[in-house]
Amino acid sequence: MRDLAGGFRYLLAGQRWVFGHGRWLGFGLLPGLVSLVLYTAALIGLSYGADDLTVWATPFADDWTSPWSGLFRGFLTGLFFCLGLFLAVITFTAVTLLIGQPFYESLSEQVDRSEGGDVPESGLPLWLELWISARDSVKVLGRVLLYGILLFALGFVPVIGQTVVPFLGFCVSGYFLTQELTAVALQRRKVDLAERLVMLRARRMMVLGFGVPLVLSFLVPLVAVFLMPGAVAGATLMARDLMGDSGTDTPGQGTAGELAAPAAPSTGFGPPPVY
């Protein structure tokens, strides 16, 4: 339970950091807003085109008598839209992190800088960082889809499918969401995907304490946009402690609760500091 509560404190700590550094909050909102516009347009397009897609996919239902053809195709239309919505929820973070790689990299560096000590840098060109991030995100999403298919099948089991399965679904989503967010800081520390997964498995309850509340809030797209900068900041604080950079095991002891004002940023990508 201590680790579970600790993970939630990292989430709160990250939100407190960005709301205490207003310019970095606005800076970190830009990628989320771009993603929100893209996903909203895609879902609107799907809502208009789902009927045609259903008709195209079910030519065998043309000769069915009324009302069975309409009911069957209406059910499939709703299923297509729900599937699109599910894919939007599980891919939103990965796409936002990919779009906002330079933004979140700078935000994560600033959190490191405000905490003191070394500020790790990947030393890689931007195109290579984007490639590594996209490659790792695809691998993570592949794992999420495998778990999703299994949980979808278990969802048809009476009682368990309506109680245990949704709970497990949120846990799986929260675990991998935390993996995606901590990757911003850990990739700069040259920790590859396999090592990151081992590291997070060792502190599974802390990871769930961070990720599950975030997944629940991310079900509301606009909330997801506003929480993303703080989620990246909180994941950076968690990554620092996982790597032993901060010398503490819980936030608030020289980390989230007592953050110093940001120092002048490096010559890399980022807005000017607020003094």
C-alpha positions in Angstrom: 0.0 0.0 0.0 2.9 2.3 0.7 4.1 2.0 -2.9 0.6 2.4 -4.2 0.2 5.7 -2.3 3.7 6.7 -3.3 2.8 6.4 -7.0 -0.2 8.6 -6.6 1.9 11.2 -4.8 4.2 11.3 -7.8 1.2 12.1 -10.0 0.1 14.9 -7.7 3.7 16.1 -7.4 4.0 16.5 -11.1 0.8 18.4 -11.4 1.9 20.7 -8.6 5.2 21.3 -10.4 3.7 22.4 -13.7 1.0 24.5 -12.0 3.7 26.2 -10.0 5.6 26.9 -13.2 2.9 28.4 -15.4 5.0 28.9 -18.5 6.0 25.3 -18.6 2.3 24.3 -18.2 1.4 26.3 -21.3 4.4 25.0 -23.2 3.4 21.4 -22.4 -0.2 21.9 -23.4 0.6 22.4 -27.1 1.2 18.8 -28.1 -1.9 17.6 -26.3 -4.1 20.3 -28.0 -2.7 19.2 -31.4 -3.5 15.6 -30.7 -7.0 16.4 -29.4 -7.8 18.3 -32.6 -6.5 15.3 -34.7 -8.4 12.7 -32.7 -11.6 14.7 -32.6 -11.5 15.1 -36.4 -10.9 11.4 -36.8 -13.7 10.4 -34.5 -16.1 12.8 -36.3 -15.1 11.3 -39.6 -15.7 7.8 -38.2 -19.1 8.8 -36.9 -20.1 9.9 -40.4 -18.5 7.0 -42.3 -19.2 4.1 -39.9 -22.6 3.4 -41.7 -21.0 3.2 -45.1 -18.2 1.0 -43.7 -20.8 -1.3 -42.2 -22.7 -1.6 -45.4 -19.5 -2.3 -47.4 -18.4 -5.0 -44.9 -21.8 -6.8 -44.8 -23.0 -7.3 -48.4 -24.6 -10.6 -47.3 -27.1 -8.7 -45.2 -28.6 -6.9 -48.2 -31.2 -9.6 -48.7 -32.2 -9.9 -45.1 -35.7 -9.1 -44.2 -36.6 -6.0 -42.1 -35.8 -5.2 -39.3 -32.9 -7.7 -39.0 -30.7 -6.1 -41.5 -31.0 -2.7 -39.9 -30.6 -4.0 -36.3 -27.5 -6.1 -37.3 -25.8 -3.2 -39.2 -26.8 -0.7 -36.4 -25.1 -3.0 -33.9 -21.9 -3.2 -36.0 -21.9 0.5 -36.6 -21.9 1.1 -32.8 -19.2 -1.6 -32.4 -17.0 0.1 -35.0 -17.3 3.5 -33.3 -16.6 1.9 -29.8 -13.6 0.2 -31.2 -12.4 3.6 -32.7 -12.9 5.3 -29.3 -11.0 2.5 -27.5 -8.1 2.8 -29.9 -8.2 6.6 -29.5 -7.9 6.3 -25.7 -5.0 3.7 -25.7 -3.0 5.5 -28.4 -3.6 9.2 -27.3 -0.7 9.3 -24.9 1.8 7.6 -27.4 0.8 9.9 -30.2 0.9 13.0 -28.0 4.4 12.0 -26.7 5.6 11.5 -30.2 4.2 14.8 -31.4 5.5 16.6 -28.4 8.9 14.9 -28.0 10.9 18.1 -28.1 8.4 19.8 -25.8 8.3 17.1 -23.2 12.0 16.5 -23.4 12.6 20.1 -22.4 10.0 19.9 -19.7 11.5 16.7 -18.3 15.0 18.3 -18.4 13.7 21.3 -16.5 12.2 19.1 -13.8 15.6 17.4 -13.4 17.4 20.8 -13.4 15.0 22.2 -10.7 15.7 19.1 -8.5 19.5 19.5 -8.7 22.2 17.2 -9.7 23.1 16.1 -13.2 20.7 16.7 -16.1 21.1 13.7 -18.4 21.0 14.2 -22.1 20.6 11.6 -24.7 23.0 13.2 -27.1 21.0 11.8 -30.0 19.7 13.8 -33.0 16.0 14.6 -32.9 15.1 12.3 -35.8 16.7 9.4 -34.0 15.0 10.2 -30.7 11.7 10.3 -32.6 12.4 7.0 -34.3 13.3 5.2 -31.0 10.2 6.7 -29.3 7.9 5.6 -32.1 9.5 2.1 -32.2 9.1 1.6 -28.5 5.6 2.9 -28.5 4.6 0.4 -31.2 6.1 -2.4 -29.1 4.2 -1.2 -26.0 0.9 -0.8 -27.9 1.4 -4.3 -29.2 1.5 -5.6 -25.7 -1.6 -3.5 -24.7 -3.5 -5.0 -27.7 -2.6 -8.5 -26.7 -3.9 -7.9 -23.2 -6.9 -6.2 -24.6 -7.9 -9.1 -26.8 -7.5 -11.5 -23.8 -9.6 -9.3 -21.5 -12.2 -8.8 -24.3 -12.6 -12.6 -24.5 -12.8 -12.8 -20.7 -15.5 -10.1 -20.8 -18.0 -12.7 -22.0 -17.6 -14.8 -18.8 -20.6 -14.1 -16.5 -20.0 -12.0 -13.4 -16.2 -12.0 -13.9 -16.5 -10.2 -17.2 -18.6 -7.4 -15.6 -16.5 -7.0 -12.4 -12.9 -8.3 -12.5 -12.2 -7.7 -16.2 -12.8 -3.9 -16.2 -10.6 -3.6 -13.1 -7.8 -5.6 -14.8 -8.3 -3.5 -17.9 -7.6 -0.2 -16.0 -4.6 -1.8 -14.3 -3.1 -2.9 -17.6 -3.7 0.4 -19.2 -2.3 2.3 -16.2 0.9 0.2 -16.1 1.7 0.8 -19.8 0.7 4.4 -19.6 3.2 4.9 -16.9 5.8 3.1 -19.0 5.2 5.5 -21.9 5.5 8.6 -19.6 8.6 7.5 -17.7 10.2 6.7 -21.1 10.7 10.5 -21.6 13.1 10.7 -18.7 14.6 7.2 -18.9 15.4 7.4 -22.6 17.5 10.4 -21.8 19.3 8.2 -19.3 20.0 5.6 -22.0 17.7 3.0 -20.4 16.2 0.8 -23.2 12.7 -0.6 -23.3 13.5 -4.0 -21.9 15.3 -2.5 -18.9 12.5 0.0 -18.3 9.9 -2.8 -18.2 12.1 -4.8 -15.7 12.5 -1.7 -13.6 8.8 -0.9 -13.5 7.8 -4.5 -12.8 10.0 -4.4 -9.6 7.8 -1.5 -8.4 4.5 -2.6 -9.8 2.2 -1.2 -7.1 3.9 2.2 -7.4 3.4 2.2 -11.1 -0.3 1.3 -10.7 -0.7 4.1 -8.1 0.6 6.5 -10.7 -1.0 5.1 -13.8 -4.5 3.9 -12.9 -5.9 7.3 -11.7 -4.4 8.9 -14.8 -6.1 6.4 -17.0 -9.4 7.1 -15.3 -8.9 10.9 -15.9 -7.8 10.3 -19.5 -11.2 8.9 -20.3 -12.2 12.6 -20.6 -10.1 13.9 -23.6 -10.0 17.5 -22.5 -8.8 16.5 -19.0 -6.1 14.4 -20.6 -4.7 17.5 -22.4 -4.4 19.5 -19.2 -2.9 16.7 -17.2 -0.3 15.6 -19.7 2.4 18.2 -18.8 2.0 17.3 -15.1 2.0 13.6 -15.9 5.4 14.0 -17.7 6.8 16.0 -14.7 5.6 13.4 -12.2 7.0 10.5 -14.3 10.3 12.3 -14.4 10.3 12.6 -10.6 9.5 8.8 -10.4 12.3 8.0 -12.9 14.8 10.0 -10.8 14.0 7.9 -7.8 13.9 4.6 -9.7 17.4 5.5 -11.0 18.6 6.7 -7.5 19.2 10.2 -8.8 17.3 12.0 -6.0 18.4 10.0 -3.0 14.7 9.5 -1.8 12.1 6.8 -2.3 9.0 9.0 -2.1 8.1 12.4 -3.5 7.9 15.4 -1.3 11.3 14.8 0.4 13.5 17.1 -1.7 11.4 16.3 -4.8 7.8 17.3 -5.5 7.0 19.1 -2.3 10.0 21.4 -2.3 10.8 22.2 -5.9 13.1 25.1 -6.5 12.4 27.7 -9.1 13.7 26.6 -12.5 17.3 27.5 -13.4 18.2 28.9 -16.8 17.6 26.3 -19.4 20.3 24.9 -21.6 20.8 26.1 -25.2 18.4 23.4 -26.4 14.7 23.6 -27.3 12.6 25.3 -24.7 11.0 28.6 -23.6 12.8 31.1 -21.4 12.6 30.5 -17.6 10.5 32.6 -15.3 12.5 34.2 -12.5 
